[in-house]
């Protein structure tokens, strides 16, 4: 298990967000609904995961409807969690 996996495991929110995104491309509202985490916490968790290069935003210039997916490294961490 690598350092990024350990980083994600230290927060149940980070784990839930990675699992909620999975193989899909999702907007924050969908991630919130699928993970059971309040919408206002999702943006913080996504920012943390983005800083660790575990998720990527496909349309960062958009103010609304930003699309997120797991990076290659994010998929590797997700596999570690299962």
N, C-alpha and C positions, 0 to 999 in steps of 0.2 A: 504494500500500500504506500503510495507516494504522499508527499507533503500536501498536495492540493486535496487529496481525498480526506486527509486528516482535518484540513481546514474546513471542508464542507461538513464533515461529521460533527464538528464542534457546534453547529447550529442546526436545529431541527428545521428552521425556515429554509436554510440553504438546501438541505436534503430534499424537502418537499418541493421546492421550486424546480430543482433539477429533474426530479421524477415527473413533475407536472408537465414540463416541456417535452421531455423524452425525445421521440423521433420527429416531433411536429415543429411547426413554426407558429408561434402564438403571440397574441397581444397581451399586455399585462392583465387586463380584465379576465381573460380566459385562464391565465395562470393563477390568478387569485381564486377564481371559482373552482378550478381543478385541484388546487392545493389546500383549500380551506383557510387560507391566510387572508387577512383583511387587505383590501386594495392599497391602503396607504402605506403598508409595510413592504409591498411587492417592489416598489421602485427602489427602495434602499437595498433590498436583497439582490435585485438585478444589477444595481450599480456595483455592489461588492463582487458579484460573480463575474461581471464584465472586467473589473480591475484585475481579476485573477485569470483572465482569458478563458473562462469556462463557458461563457455565453457570448453571443455576438448579436448586435442590433443590425438588422438588414437595411433599415432606412432611418439612420440617425438624424437626418435633416427634418423629419416629420415631427410636428408637435404632438399630434394625436395619432393613435393607431400604429405605434411603433411595433415592429415585428422582431421577435427574439427567437433564436434557435441555439442549440448547444454547439460549441466548437468541437473540433476533433478531441481536444483535451477534456472537454466537458463530457463527451461520450465515454472516454476512458474512466473518468471518475464515477460516472453513473454505473458502469459495469462493476467497479470496485464496491459500490454500495449494495449491490444485489447479492 
